[in-house]
Every structure is written in structure tokens, then in C-alpha cells.
Amino acid sequence: MKNLLLLLIGSVIFFACNSVSGSGANSIEDSFEYYPPTPGKLEKQEFRRYFRELSSFFDSTLLRSNFNGGILVAKDGEVLYEKYVGRPDLRKKDTITETTSFHLASTGKTFTAMATLQLVQQQKISLTDTINKFFPGFPYAGITVEMLLNHRSGLPNYVYFIYNSGWDTHKMASNDDMLRILYQYKPPINYPPGKRFSYSNTNYALLAMIIEKVSGMKFPEYMQKHLFDPLQMKNTFVFTLKDTATAIPSFNQSGHFWDYDFLDATYGAKNIYSTPRDLLKWDQALYSGQLIRQSLLDSAFSPYSFEKPGIENYGYGWRLKLLPNNKK
């Protein structure tokens, strides 16, 4: 599992940053920053082989496809390759550096899952607690915290039911708005609770609200105090509306500005910004024992859904590939 997570440090940034092409995009050739790593535990010959192959991959594949962002590849905590290319805002001349924070999209679910498991370890939450414990009268019975974590609640995705409720798309919808719509309109459940895997952002938006309910802190504040600050993830934060002026904007593949929409104020399922270097700190902390005990970490990395054959599965916030010899 450790090697897989390290590889994801690079691949998550591929998806979180902007990849631009066409006449509307600025050239990235004149705007990059590279940090040569220093060999550590690896033998110099092995290190150079990794470095050479990664450099070739970046230059022949990513750079040619107008990659715009940051990449960091590490093995057992040792940085093998790190590079930053392009501009955080294609309308300006600032360059992407090691402190440029990118939207992690659904990779943010791993942080929400970890915060939930911290509270499980403190016995403030139980995996078998039903949602009604935190939100009395919740209109869907029998859904547990664990079902939210492993996407087996059957709840519909707020991405769709907020819009279908007649929401004014000129207004930002919050987590509270999402919960109110669930109570008011009771959109149909996709599957009975626990029946099967059904990926839904609603699950992790609700987990963020449970964290708030139990801790007495707003979700961004909790994450900062209990995860980001202790791990010295200095360029990682939960996006809120106050960050719209400073967070890096989005652009489509033609290089045109992509404005915020009505779903960009919800958190828990997304809206965490970070950097490759901070993600390396995060990855290393998972195995240090400083976040949660090993048994809980093992549960986060365990598969729970076997309705479909194949190697792909889901734990608590982590997508898994089940490989031979019990490797993940």
C-alpha cells in the first residue's frame, strides 16, 4: 500500500492542476521551476536510473501535452523527482512553484476519512453510529458512519439532487443547504443501506458535518488544527468562500477561465487544496502512527465492496487495487 500511495502523490497532481492546449493558452516552455533531489538511502546508480526514467517520462509525455502543474515522485519517503511547470493563473505571468496549492478534488476524501477515524479513536464517534444520532429525524434510516466512509449508504449524490430541487444556481450551496434539501425533499435513495457500493459525494459532505457536530469546530478549522498544522502542511487548506480571491482558478482545456459554480462551497467530499510537498508529508504521516492507531489505518485500507468482480475496490476514503499476494 505504501508504494501505491507514493505514486498517487504524482498522479493526484496531474488531475488537480490545469492542463491546457490551444491558442488560448500561454506557452509553458518559458515558465518552470525544477528542484534537483539529493540522493539519500538509495544507491546512487538506482537513484540515477529512477531520475533518468522519470525525466524522460515528464519530457516526452507530460511536457508535450502542455502539462501545467507540479509533480513529485518519491520512494519510501525519498524524493526521486520534482518539477513545477506553467502558471497558476493563465491570465497572469506568475509561475507555479513548490508553494502553489492545487485543488485535490476527491483525493480530499482521504483527509475527511482520517479526521473521522481520529474521532473514532477518541471514542467520540463509533463506526456503527447511525446518522440519526447526529441529525435527529434524518429521513433515511439505518445508515451508519461506516457506510458513509465506504460509500455503501445508498444516498443520492448532492451534485444532482441540489440542482433538481430547483436551487438558484446563482447562489452557492453549503453543506447545511444540502442537509436541508435532504430533509425537505427526501430524494429517492439509490440502494438500501449496506446493499452495495454507490459512490456519492453526499457521504463525505455528511461526514464533514458530523466532524463539526462532534468537535464543536467548523470543518476547515478542525482540519487545520488537527491535521494540517501538526503535520506542518503549510500550504494545505480547506477552501471556503473567503478564499475565492486567492485560490488558483480553474481553466478548461482551451485555456479559458472556468468560474466557480453553485456547488463550490460544499466541503468534505472535495475542496481541499495542497501541494506535492505537503502530500508527501501526508503520505509519510500515515505510516508514522501519529495520526491513528494501526488497526484503524488497516480498516481504512481494507476493501468492503465485492458486488463486482475485479481488482478495484474502496476502503475509507481510499480507492484500492487488490493485487496478488494480498498486496494493495
Backbone torsions as a table, in degrees:
resi	resn	phi	psi	omega
1	MET	NA	-33.7	-176.2
2	LYS	-61.9	-47.3	-179.2
3	ASN	-63.5	-38.6	179.4
4	LEU	-60.6	-44.9	-179.0
5	LEU	-64.5	-37.1	178.8
6	LEU	-64.9	-38.2	177.4
7	LEU	-65.0	-34.6	-178.9
8	LEU	-68.7	-22.3	175.9
9	ILE	-57.3	-40.6	176.4
10	GLY	-74.4	-47.5	-172.3
11	SER	-70.6	-30.2	179.2
12	VAL	-65.5	-35.1	178.8
13	ILE	-69.1	-32.5	177.1
14	PHE	-55.6	-42.8	-175.1
15	PHE	-82.3	-27.1	-175.7
16	ALA	-81.0	-26.1	-178.9
17	CYS	-92.0	176.5	-177.9
18	ASN	-86.7	133.4	170.8
19	SER	-116.8	118.5	-169.5
20	VAL	-124.1	152.1	177.0
21	SER	-152.4	171.4	177.8
22	GLY	91.6	175.6	-173.7
23	SER	-69.3	-20.3	-177.7
24	GLY	-78.6	-9.6	-175.3
25	ALA	-97.0	144.6	173.7
26	ASN	-74.6	150.6	175.9
27	SER	-68.4	140.5	178.6
28	ILE	-97.9	-6.3	-176.6
29	GLU	-61.9	-29.5	-175.0
30	ASP	-96.5	13.9	-173.4
31	SER	-146.5	87.3	176.1
32	PHE	-152.1	156.8	179.3
33	GLU	-133.2	128.2	-175.3
34	TYR	-123.6	137.0	-179.0
35	TYR	-118.2	103.3	-179.0
36	PRO	-67.7	124.7	179.4
37	PRO	-73.5	158.9	178.3
38	THR	-105.2	126.1	179.7
39	PRO	-56.0	138.2	179.8
40	GLY	-123.1	-105.7	-176.0
41	LYS	-71.3	-31.3	-177.7
42	LEU	-68.6	147.3	172.4
43	GLU	-62.8	145.9	-175.9
44	LYS	-56.4	-39.2	-178.2
45	GLN	-65.3	-42.5	178.5
46	GLU	-67.1	-41.8	178.2
47	PHE	-58.9	-46.0	-178.6
48	ARG	-64.4	-34.2	178.5
49	ARG	-65.4	-47.2	176.2
50	TYR	-57.7	-48.4	-176.8
51	PHE	-60.3	-44.4	-178.9
52	ARG	-63.0	-44.2	-178.2
53	GLU	-69.9	-38.6	178.1
54	LEU	-68.4	-40.2	176.7
55	SER	-61.0	-42.8	179.7
56	SER	-63.6	-43.0	178.3
57	PHE	-61.1	-46.3	-178.4
58	PHE	-62.3	-49.2	-175.3
59	ASP	-68.4	-38.4	-174.4
60	SER	-86.2	-24.9	-174.6
61	THR	-112.1	-60.7	-173.8
62	LEU	-72.8	-49.3	-176.4
63	LEU	-61.7	-38.2	-179.7
64	ARG	-69.8	-22.7	179.4
65	SER	-95.7	17.8	179.0
66	ASN	60.5	40.7	174.5
67	PHE	-57.7	136.8	-178.1
68	ASN	-132.8	99.6	-177.4
69	GLY	164.1	-150.2	-177.9
70	GLY	-130.6	149.0	177.3
71	ILE	-136.8	135.5	174.0
72	LEU	-138.1	128.7	177.6
73	VAL	-122.0	130.0	-178.9
74	ALA	-135.2	153.1	175.2
75	LYS	-126.9	119.2	-178.5
76	ASP	52.6	39.8	176.8
77	GLY	86.3	-9.1	-179.5
78	GLU	-93.8	123.9	-178.4
79	VAL	-72.5	124.5	179.1
80	LEU	-99.2	-30.3	-175.3
81	TYR	-159.8	138.1	179.9
82	GLU	-150.2	129.5	-178.3
83	LYS	-155.4	146.8	179.7
84	TYR	-130.4	132.2	-172.4
85	VAL	-136.6	135.8	168.8
86	GLY	98.9	-157.3	-173.0
87	ARG	-126.5	136.8	176.6
88	PRO	-68.3	-30.4	176.7
89	ASP	-129.1	111.8	-174.3
90	LEU	-66.0	-11.9	178.8
91	ARG	-87.7	-5.6	-177.2
92	LYS	-127.2	179.2	-175.7
93	LYS	-107.0	4.2	176.2
94	ASP	-62.9	149.8	-178.8
95	THR	-108.9	153.0	175.7
96	ILE	-72.3	133.2	178.6
97	THR	-130.0	-174.6	-179.4
98	GLU	-68.1	-12.1	179.4
99	THR	-102.7	2.6	178.9
100	THR	-74.8	121.6	-176.5
101	SER	-95.1	128.5	-179.9
102	PHE	-109.4	150.8	175.4
103	HIS	-67.9	125.0	-176.5
104	LEU	-86.4	-5.9	-178.1
105	ALA	55.3	-135.4	-172.5
106	SER	-72.3	-10.5	172.6
107	THR	-61.6	-22.4	175.4
108	GLY	-60.5	-21.2	178.7
109	LYS	-60.9	-29.2	179.1
110	THR	-63.1	-34.5	178.7
111	PHE	-71.6	-42.8	178.2
112	THR	-62.1	-41.2	177.8
113	ALA	-62.1	-43.2	-178.4
114	MET	-65.7	-40.6	177.8
115	ALA	-62.5	-40.1	177.1
116	THR	-62.3	-44.6	-178.7
117	LEU	-68.9	-28.8	172.8
118	GLN	-59.9	-43.5	-179.4
119	LEU	-72.6	-28.6	172.0
120	VAL	-64.7	-44.1	179.3
121	GLN	-61.9	-34.6	178.8
122	GLN	-82.2	2.3	179.2
123	GLN	62.1	27.6	174.1
124	LYS	-92.1	-18.0	175.6
125	ILE	-136.5	144.4	170.7
126	SER	-114.2	144.0	178.4
127	LEU	-61.2	-23.6	-179.3
128	THR	-92.9	-1.6	175.4
129	ASP	-59.7	137.2	174.1
130	THR	-87.6	159.0	-177.2
131	ILE	-64.3	-28.3	178.7
132	ASN	-60.5	-24.7	178.6
133	LYS	-63.1	-35.2	-177.1
134	PHE	-96.0	-30.1	-179.1
135	PHE	-131.5	87.5	-177.0
136	PRO	-55.2	139.2	-179.9
137	GLY	78.8	11.0	178.2
138	PHE	-53.0	128.1	-167.5
139	PRO	-74.8	6.2	179.4
140	TYR	-127.7	107.7	-174.7
141	ALA	-80.4	154.5	170.2
142	GLY	82.0	8.0	179.9
143	ILE	-92.8	127.4	-178.1
144	THR	-104.9	167.5	175.8
145	VAL	-58.6	-42.0	-180.0
146	GLU	-61.2	-37.0	179.1
147	MET	-66.4	-30.5	173.8
148	LEU	-68.3	-43.5	-177.0
149	LEU	-63.5	-41.4	-175.5
150	ASN	-103.5	15.3	175.8
151	HIS	58.5	44.7	175.8
152	ARG	-119.4	21.3	179.9
153	SER	-77.7	-28.3	-175.0
154	GLY	81.8	0.1	-177.5
155	LEU	-66.7	144.1	176.5
156	PRO	-69.1	160.3	-176.6
157	ASN	-84.2	126.8	-179.0
158	TYR	-61.4	-23.0	178.1
159	VAL	-53.3	-32.1	-177.5
160	TYR	-100.7	-44.5	-171.5
161	PHE	-74.9	-23.3	174.1
162	ILE	-65.1	-46.6	178.5
163	TYR	-62.5	-43.7	-176.9
164	ASN	-69.4	-15.2	178.1
165	SER	-77.0	-4.8	-176.9
166	GLY	90.6	19.1	-178.8
167	TRP	-57.6	138.2	174.3
168	ASP	-72.1	107.2	-173.8
169	THR	-71.7	-0.4	172.5
170	HIS	-84.6	-8.1	179.4
171	LYS	-109.1	140.8	175.7
172	MET	-73.9	133.4	176.2
173	ALA	-95.0	135.0	-179.7
174	SER	-101.5	175.7	174.1
175	ASN	-60.6	-39.2	177.9
176	ASP	-62.5	-39.7	177.1
177	ASP	-62.1	-42.4	178.5
178	MET	-58.4	-46.8	-178.8
179	LEU	-64.7	-41.3	179.4
180	ARG	-60.6	-41.4	180.0
181	ILE	-66.1	-36.9	175.6
182	LEU	-60.3	-43.9	178.8
183	TYR	-66.8	-44.6	-171.2
184	GLN	-75.9	-45.2	-172.3
185	TYR	-102.7	-18.3	178.9
186	LYS	45.8	59.9	178.4
187	PRO	-57.1	145.3	-174.8
188	PRO	-58.0	140.0	176.8
189	ILE	-74.4	147.9	-178.4
190	ASN	-76.0	-41.1	-179.6
191	TYR	-147.4	156.0	172.9
192	PRO	-59.0	144.2	-178.9
193	PRO	-53.4	132.2	178.1
194	GLY	81.6	-3.1	-174.9
195	LYS	-72.0	-44.2	-177.7
196	ARG	-163.5	167.4	177.0
197	PHE	-70.6	131.2	176.8
198	SER	-149.5	100.5	-174.3
199	TYR	-63.5	125.5	-177.7
200	SER	-149.3	125.5	177.7
201	ASN	-63.1	-21.8	178.5
202	THR	-57.3	-37.4	-178.2
203	ASN	-57.2	-46.9	-175.2
204	TYR	-82.2	-25.0	171.4
205	ALA	-66.2	-38.7	176.3
206	LEU	-68.0	-38.9	176.7
207	LEU	-59.6	-40.6	177.6
208	ALA	-60.4	-38.7	-180.0
209	MET	-71.6	-34.2	176.1
210	ILE	-66.8	-41.0	175.7
211	ILE	-57.8	-43.2	178.2
212	GLU	-62.9	-44.0	-176.7
213	LYS	-62.9	-43.8	-174.8
214	VAL	-77.9	-39.7	-175.3
215	SER	-85.3	-21.4	-175.0
216	GLY	75.1	13.0	-179.8
217	MET	-121.3	150.2	172.0
218	LYS	-65.9	148.1	-175.5
219	PHE	-54.4	-47.6	178.6
220	PRO	-59.4	-38.3	179.8
221	GLU	-67.7	-43.1	179.6
222	TYR	-61.2	-46.4	-177.6
223	MET	-62.9	-38.9	179.6
224	GLN	-65.1	-44.3	-174.4
225	LYS	-75.6	-37.0	-170.6
226	HIS	-105.2	-11.9	178.0
227	LEU	-126.0	-60.5	-170.8
228	PHE	-67.9	-48.2	-179.0
229	ASP	-65.9	-47.5	179.1
230	PRO	-59.8	-31.4	-179.7
231	LEU	-90.9	3.6	-179.4
232	GLN	56.0	39.6	174.6
233	MET	-86.7	80.2	-167.5
234	LYS	-72.3	-16.1	-178.5
235	ASN	-117.8	29.4	179.7
236	THR	-119.5	136.7	-178.1
237	PHE	-159.6	161.3	172.2
238	VAL	-91.7	123.6	-178.3
239	PHE	-68.9	132.6	169.9
240	THR	-131.3	175.9	-175.5
241	LEU	-59.6	-28.3	179.4
242	LYS	-67.2	-15.0	-178.2
243	ASP	-92.3	0.1	-174.9
244	THR	-61.7	-28.4	-177.8
245	ALA	-81.4	-19.6	-173.8
246	THR	-116.0	-26.3	179.3
247	ALA	-66.2	146.1	-177.4
248	ILE	-66.4	137.8	-177.4
249	PRO	-78.5	170.1	177.8
250	SER	-104.4	152.7	177.6
251	PHE	-137.9	148.9	176.9
252	ASN	-83.0	-177.4	-174.2
253	GLN	-69.3	-13.7	176.1
254	SER	-91.8	0.9	179.0
255	GLY	85.2	14.1	179.5
256	HIS	-93.4	141.4	-178.0
257	PHE	-58.4	134.4	178.5
258	TRP	-112.0	107.5	-173.4
259	ASP	-75.1	162.3	174.6
260	TYR	-62.8	148.5	175.1
261	ASP	-120.5	-174.8	-169.4
262	PHE	-70.0	-11.9	-179.6
263	LEU	-98.0	3.1	-172.4
264	ASP	-86.2	7.8	177.3
265	ALA	-106.6	-2.3	177.5
266	THR	-85.0	149.8	179.4
267	TYR	-137.2	171.7	-176.4
268	GLY	108.1	-48.9	177.1
269	ALA	-89.4	-18.5	-177.0
270	LYS	-160.9	-160.8	173.4
271	ASN	70.0	26.4	166.8
272	ILE	-104.9	132.0	179.0
273	TYR	-108.9	142.2	-179.5
274	SER	-159.1	-178.5	-179.2
275	THR	-125.3	163.1	175.5
276	PRO	-56.8	-41.6	-178.7
277	ARG	-65.9	-40.2	177.5
278	ASP	-66.8	-36.0	178.7
279	LEU	-67.3	-30.2	174.5
280	LEU	-66.6	-41.8	175.7
281	LYS	-59.4	-42.3	179.1
282	TRP	-61.2	-47.8	-179.5
283	ASP	-60.0	-45.5	-178.8
284	GLN	-66.8	-34.7	-179.2
285	ALA	-66.9	-28.9	-179.6
286	LEU	-59.1	-30.9	-174.8
287	TYR	-101.6	2.5	-175.4
288	SER	-87.8	-17.7	-176.5
289	GLY	84.9	0.1	-176.7
290	GLN	-83.9	-11.9	-178.6
291	LEU	-96.1	-58.0	178.5
292	ILE	-144.5	164.8	179.3
293	ARG	-70.4	159.7	-173.0
294	GLN	-60.1	-38.0	-177.5
295	SER	-63.8	-37.2	177.2
296	LEU	-71.1	-38.5	176.8
297	LEU	-63.1	-40.2	177.5
298	ASP	-61.0	-37.9	179.2
299	SER	-67.2	-33.3	177.7
300	ALA	-67.3	-30.7	-178.3
301	PHE	-96.5	12.4	-179.5
302	SER	-96.6	147.9	177.8
303	PRO	-82.3	148.1	-178.0
304	TYR	-129.9	-8.0	-173.0
305	SER	-126.2	122.1	-175.9
306	PHE	-129.6	25.1	-180.0
307	GLU	-68.8	-30.8	-179.5
308	LYS	-113.2	138.6	176.2
309	PRO	-70.7	159.6	178.4
310	GLY	127.1	177.9	-175.0
311	ILE	-92.3	-11.7	-176.6
312	GLU	-85.0	138.6	-179.8
313	ASN	-153.5	-172.8	-177.2
314	TYR	-145.0	137.2	176.8
315	GLY	-101.2	-127.1	172.7
316	TYR	-107.2	87.9	178.6
317	GLY	90.9	-13.9	-178.6
318	TRP	-111.1	130.5	167.6
319	ARG	-77.3	140.4	-174.7
320	LEU	-122.6	150.6	166.3
321	LYS	-121.0	120.1	-177.0
322	LEU	-90.8	111.6	-173.6
323	LEU	-105.4	166.7	178.5
324	PRO	-57.6	159.8	178.3
325	ASN	63.3	30.8	176.7
326	ASN	61.9	24.7	176.4
327	LYS	-88.0	151.9	178.5
328	LYS	-127.6	NA	NA
